[in-house]
Amino acid sequence: MAEFAEYLQSLTSFRGDVRGDLTATAIVGWISPMVVLDHDDSQLQTLEEDITAWSTVLDLFSSQDIESPLGSVLRGILSKSGSGHDNIEVLANLFSSSRTNDEISTEVAELVGFDNIELVMELLESRTSAAQELSHYLYSRNIDDATPQSHTKVSISLAPEDARRRIEQTLKENSARPLFTGVAQDAPEALPHVYTSWSNIGGGSVLSQYGNTYMLPLGTTRHDYEDYEEVTIPPTKTFPPRKSERLIPIFELDELAKGSFPGYTSLNRIQSIVYPTAYQSNENMLVCAPTGAGKTDVAMLTILRVLDQHRSTISPGSPVRASIDRDSFKVIYVAPMKALASEIVQKLGKRLRWLSILVRELTGDMQLTKAEIAETQIIVTTPEKWDVVTRKPTGEGELASKLKLLIIDEVHLLNEERGAVIETIVARTLRQVESSQSVIRVVGLSATLPNYIDVADFLSVSRHTGLFYFDSSFRPIPLEQHFIGVRGKPGSPQSKKNLDRVTFKKVSELVRQGHQVMVFVHARKETVSAALTLKDAATAEGTLEDYSCEDHPQWSFFRRSIGESRNKEMKQLFDHGFGIHHAGMLRSDRNMTERMFQERAIKVLCCTATLAWGVNLPAHAVVIKGTQVYDSGKGSFVDLSVLDVLQVFGRAGRPGLETSGEGYICTTEDKLAHYLNAITSQTPIESQFHLGMADALNAEIALGTVANVQEGVRWLGYTYFFVRMRKSPLQYGMPREMLIDDPELVQQRMKLITNTARALAKLSMIDFDEATETFVVKDIGRIAARYYIRHRSIEVFEPLFRPKMSEADILDMLSRSTEFDQIQIRESEVKELEQLMKIIPCDVRGGTDTSQGKVNILLQSFITQLPIQDFALVSDTAYAAQNGGRIIRALLEIAISLKWASVTASLMGMSKAIERRMWPFEEPLRQFTNLKAEIIHGLNQSHMEYSPAELATMTAAELGELIGLNEYQGRAVLTAAKQFPSVDLSTSLRPLGPDTLKVIVTVTRTFNWNSRVHGPAEPFWLWVEDHEGNKILQFMEIFLRESTDVLDVEFVISVSVDTPPPSITVRLVSGKWLGADNELLVPMDNLFMPVASHSHTRRLDVGFLPLSSIRLPALEDQYSFHFHEFNALQTQVYWTLMNTELNVLVAAPASCGKSLLAHMTICTTLLRSSSPSWALIVVPSRSVATNTLSELRMISGAAGAGLEYSTGTSLFDPPRGKLIRVTTAAGLLKKLHTSRPSPNLSYPKITLCENLEQMDASYELGVALIKHATQHSPTRYIGLSSSLNDPTDLASWLDVDPMGLHSFLPKDREQPLACAIQAYTIPHSGALFKSLAKPVYTAIRDLQQADSGIVFVPSRGHCQTVAQDLITQRALHLFTERGFLPDSVSQIYVEDCLARLQDPTLINYVSRGVGVFHHGISKPDRKLILELFVEGIIRLLIAPREACWSLPVRAEVVVVMGTQYVHINPGKSERHIKDYTLVEVVQMQSRAVRQSAPGRFVLFCPAEAGETFNKFLNEDGLPLESQLLETGVLEKWYQEQRKDGAVQNKQDEIEVLSFTFLAQRVVSNPTYYEVPSNIPRDEALSHIADRLELRLTGG
């Protein structure tokens, strides 16, 4: 019967509710009044005194009244101020709920009244009947409300026909309604940690977790006055404790936590509630609580949790701090403002000092060194700074790798423009957790906000375990809030007059009551004008004495102290009890004001919002005067942020001294409702991410975390923007139907990412391939991300940036940056700005009429070190200088990336000018701070202008006279001049081809090193520019250290064959010192470039020779297991090698089979020889010798020849039979050094010179000497090499006939090989390899299950780091933990293989299909890794650069991850960056050449080297020059030969040199060897012999 009654009532009542929901909660949701309601007892007049229990359905619809204990309850509730009926609805909802009596007893008691506790117990015992009676009352009220014109009792006919008619009519109306309207919402989720006072209904309770709004808090009053309207919200009643609640005493905490709460007896209520989650779990948390409720201590509990998790067992009696591993974790506390960050550092640092935990600030003002970051456990920063830090993969960015806890204070900042940064750093952190599978706890602290569930979802907080919401009733000092709407048109004189009047009225009332008041205004100059306005009004009213503090016991003391200040207004106002405070004041003045207000020596303090943020200085009452704040970014006034209002209101009430506080906000009448809704947590906080999406996306692309549209869509899914788009699509310009079709908004996110990427591509910040939907960051985008430059600033710079710019042009462009939008012209500053403009050296476009002009003037004033009087201007100058230095550094890097030489030099000078605060044209020695001002003045006044280098050549006496001082002062100048960074430059030109020139720049340090002056290193930027000074041809940053005397730097540039340049310029600029520059003009008039070679062999399209062509069955049988026919290149050279006695040179691409054919030729020669004979194979290194022996071992036996590796001692001993000897070039030279011509020596019948592209001085001299020794012996020479750009001279050296020269270009390669070169502009550093991880993975991502890859890295130290990064990328891409392990391999077999590894550090990589190979690994492990690689279990092999010579395997993809490495000079600690040799890269490339399938070779190299690598690797072939003159090998041999008498004169020396490769090249490329061009060979060799003799004699 009850169910039927409920069903029938749902059909016949509440017709306004399309859902037919009977519950009181639904009723509340539909009523939604937004005004303060007034009710009286007249509504009870419709009630009868008796009510009988209904026994039929129709009784339910009779007009009945109430007579029961509930009657008095109803009257009592309705008589309360506020919305009594809504409380009855809540009460009915409670009785009808499924919650137990214990669970609802507290809330019922609060609604009925604790004075009627017996009635509460009675109602709970009969809650079913109480629910029915309350529901009946609510129904009756609904009927009354529907007929407001009639106040008489409504009679309902009980006739069956009438009842049926009503039912049918209702059913008919309902049948016309749609089944789904799209507006229904789920009922509120029952969350265990949401604490909302029911007496504060509407103030963030019930439905407000989703952002729904329906009324103001109970007790709210509204009053209308002539000048303003005032809404007063009384302090919220305290939420009654739950049964499970208790305050946690400090003595119950463990030792770690107990010691961190000194002076506490217990945690407060909020802290006690969150304690189990905060300290005993790793749950992400969101804690929403009023300002001052103790959220910082909640953060402390989560920090202590991290400390506790990083403790080790210690011996009894040891201090707790000894158990903490302080190097294994980092905690980041993100505070919204720098001032608040400083306060947090002090609080946490003091509390955790006993644990030796270091807390430091990392903001724009407070930088940390690498060492300081390493030793700091807790870093307090701002959102913007943490965004910058996490954009860097190394350095400061390495903080993120140790991050265990991220605390974000004031999360409601999401609603502000800066909220986009919060979203960026949270999204980045959450993605890091996902990618690295690490545990990073995220804790959000916030003021009360309505849609806290949305914020919890954004922070990945569990609603049931990590979400804690405490409404305003938890405020430690109850706050009475006054919202005043001033009448009058906003901005009109009348409105301003009314604002002044109401502000004075409220302030004077509070002062009369004996309270202190803080009046907050929104401009620095307004602090003074507001205080003067209040003083004048008090004077006019005759109440000025009320403000006086002269009776204060310390008034005289403060009066004397303030008399020392230069601030006239501050001194004047103090006499009348007023104070001022803003960021433009001197720190000492601000401190004095704070102290006086704290001591109650000031009654009214007029200040800006920075005081509320940075200083904990409470007052009984705060007054916000006006809510219009100028936004320079928008160029107009905007509403004061809710964040600022909450922070200001948080300063109302003095804990421990007062029991209440008052907060007043005076706004215009049209904004009254906005602040009412916002401050009472009725307006959902929305995302502002769209304002910063372009910059955030560019940062992610630059970081490598977003490489395509799909990844961008995923990234956007981590933002609060995405959460709110799904909850409130209309707010973000989307129709609600979009959610039905696409619940995850994939298409909308794709559209946003695509449009943003197009905007970035238009500014040349990224490359966006719309066909493949991929992103690649460009230099401008990378630089903008690194230096935190907005894309709108890049848009401003684009039309202004030119290849040649003066200092005035640069300053004008710089001052237009959007980063300076907040700096605006103030009328009071114009006069001083005009005076400054007369002194500064550069013209200012726009003068003092524009904000850009003001920034320009301030920057020049800062550089010139001009004194500035106006306090506000001082602050603006500091801001302009701080940001100007950062922006100009970004512009400098952009200029370098564009190769603009002239503007690069100018920007570098201006960058150092801002840093050093001096102009480039000023005296350079001024940079030595220890030189007195009179010394600098003396240098400036001298008649002659001397450079520091010239001053360094004078004596101390001469310098003393020069500056008009004594010799002692002259000695100081001399010391500084000798320590001033100066260097000498010299060059050597080395042509590498007809259009390629190597420029070797020798940098010689000529200054005295002083570690206190120069630090560990002096950075210099070195570049080569064209003869016009417009274009940078090559660029490099170098570092000089104390141990550096001379440094050689190599550049490779292109030279036009048709019109070679007349000269180039080498320019060196100090990265720190102004005036420490040098340039060297290098004439190229007499430059002789080698002629292009035309000796290359055209690859013929001929058939393949069968193996049987050799006609030697023994060899055929050995080779038939491997192949049956020769390839095209082998076929083409076969006849010359196998069927002639000609000397032969084969220069062909690596791995084309030339060595196999040469070995076959040796075996054939020995087989056909009737007498004992031997063959010599010369190789460049032992690793190549090992491979050669392995290859020959198979066929030497078939040829009937022995095989031996000769170290030199028995190299030329006569063989007993047929023999193949393999030796290294060093072994050959060693034997020839010690051997004299003798008839007992045996010379080879055939000599094979392998890998001639690797020929060094030892190799060349050894071959030259054996050629010299065998000049009368019939020895055949065969040379093998990779493709060469000019093989002619090498062929001549080996006496190769033109018929015997076979030179093929790289493109003639037999096997298909796809080569790709990807350039980067990031310097060699850890950041480079982090940023390359994703591109490298992309190169190997599409490996098939049966394929494999090899990645070459610069050093062994990079192997495991790169391996882990690639495994991480694999996990992100395929969502698998198997890494590169094939699916077909069983885990059991893998574990068996892992058990065989000796090095446990390799297990993590091998178990995921990645191997590491280098000689630092034990031989058994290396062998096992190679076996697994061949089997296909390991599919990715990571090897260092040097392993390319010993790695015996090939792969489908070979990636070279960077082409530079750190070289440490033997015997020194100097570290220099060196480039891979071309030969090394060719060897790495050969690992991708396979006989059975095509290969891919991907080379990642610096941008400036890309053209060189492409030219020599893929187009022309390698350059080959003699190295005899570059090492001491030739000198050592010559000296020994002179000593032994083998070389007796110059002619003997020239004769030996004539057998060298040098003798051939010195004619073809004389400039390379620094000999005159167009002279005979012997004359050129005579020059070299003279040079050699000169070196030996020390001349």
Salt bridges, closest charged atoms under 4 A:
ASP17 OD1 - ARG19 NE 3.58
GLU48 OE2 - LYS153 NZ 2.25
GLU89 OE2 - ARG141 NH1 3.72
ASP102 OD1 - LYS243 NZ 3.44
GLU107 OE2 - ARG99 NH2 3.03
ASP145 OD2 - ARG141 NE 3.82
ASP162 OD1 - ARG165 NH2 3.63
GLU189 OE1 - ARG463 NH1 2.80
GLU189 OE2 - HIS464 NE2 2.82
ASP224 OD1 - ARG487 NH2 3.47
ASP227 OD2 - ARG501 NH1 2.91
GLU229 OE2 - ARG222 NH1 2.67
GLU230 OE2 - HIS482 ND1 2.75
GLU230 OE1 - LYS506 NZ 2.89
GLU245 OE1 - ARG269 NE 2.78
GLU252 OE1 - ARG246 NH2 2.75
ASP297 OD1 - ARG351 NH2 3.01
ASP308 OD1 - ARG311 NH1 3.40
GLU343 OE2 - LYS347 NZ 3.43
ASP365 OD2 - LYS338 NZ 3.71
GLU375 OE2 - ARG360 NH2 3.00
GLU384 OE2 - ARG418 NE 2.90
ASP387 OD2 - ARG391 NH2 3.25
ASP387 OD1 - ARG428 NH1 2.82
GLU396 OE1 - LYS392 NZ 3.31
GLU410 OE1 - HIS412 NE2 2.97
GLU434 OE2 - ARG714 NH2 2.72
ASP454 OD2 - ARG724 NH1 2.43
ASP454 OD1 - LYS727 NZ 2.42
ASP457 OD2 - ARG463 NH2 2.87
GLU480 OE2 - HIS482 NE2 2.64
ASP500 OD1 - LYS625 NZ 2.71
ASP536 OD1 - LYS535 NZ 3.61
ASP575 OD1 - ARG559 NE 2.60
GLU594 OE2 - HIS581 NE2 2.85
GLU594 OE2 - ARG587 NH2 3.08
ASP639 OD2 - LYS671 NZ 3.14
GLU658 OE1 - HIS620 ND1 3.25
GLU662 OE1 - HIS482 NE2 3.83
GLU662 OE2 - HIS620 NE2 2.93
GLU669 OE2 - ARG487 NH1 2.41
GLU686 OE2 - ARG724 NH2 2.88
ASP695 OD1 - HIS791 ND1 3.08
GLU700 OE2 - ARG428 NE 2.77
GLU711 OE1 - LYS1334 NZ 2.35
GLU744 OE2 - ARG726 NH2 3.49
ASP767 OD1 - LYS778 NZ 3.77
GLU770 OE1 - ARG758 NH2 2.92
ASP779 OD1 - ARG782 NH2 3.77
ASP809 OD2 - ARG802 NH2 3.25
ASP809 OD1 - ARG845 NH2 2.36
ASP812 OD2 - ARG816 NE 3.23
ASP812 OD2 - ARG845 NH1 3.55
GLU829 OE2 - ARG826 NH1 2.29
GLU829 OE1 - LYS854 NZ 2.81
ASP876 OD2 - ARG826 NH1 2.91
ASP876 OD2 - LYS854 NZ 2.81
GLU893 OE2 - ARG786 NH1 3.02
GLU922 OE1 - ARG926 NH1 2.17
GLU967 OE2 - ARG971 NH2 3.51
ASP995 OD2 - LYS1511 NZ 3.02
GLU1018 OE2 - LYS1072 NZ 3.67
GLU1025 OE2 - ARG1067 NH2 2.91
ASP1045 OD1 - ARG1005 NH2 3.63
GLU1050 OE1 - LYS998 NZ 3.78
ASP1077 OD1 - LYS912 NZ 3.79
GLU1079 OE1 - ARG1067 NH1 2.68
GLU1191 OE1 - HIS1159 ND1 3.86
GLU1204 OE2 - ARG1221 NE 2.84
GLU1250 OE2 - HIS1159 NE2 3.00
ASP1286 OD2 - ARG1561 NH1 3.37
ASP1289 OD2 - ARG1561 NH1 2.62
ASP1295 OD2 - LYS1267 NZ 3.61
GLU1310 OE1 - ARG1099 NH2 3.26
ASP1342 OD1 - ARG1341 NE 3.75
ASP1365 OD1 - LYS1330 NZ 3.52
GLU1427 OE1 - ARG1396 NH2 3.52
GLU1442 OE2 - ARG1356 NE 3.67
GLU1452 OE2 - ARG1496 NE 3.63
GLU1470 OE1 - HIS1472 NE2 2.75
GLU1480 OE2 - ARG1441 NH1 2.69
ASP1516 OD2 - LYS1511 NZ 2.94
GLU1521 OE2 - ARG1561 NH2 2.66
GLU1526 OE2 - ARG990 NH1 3.27
GLU1531 OE2 - ARG1591 NH1 2.79
GLU1536 OE1 - HIS1233 ND1 3.14
GLU1551 OE2 - HIS1268 NE2 3.89
ASP1578 OD1 - ARG1577 NE 3.99
ASP1586 OD1 - LYS1546 NZ 2.75
GLU1589 OE1 - ARG1538 NH1 2.85
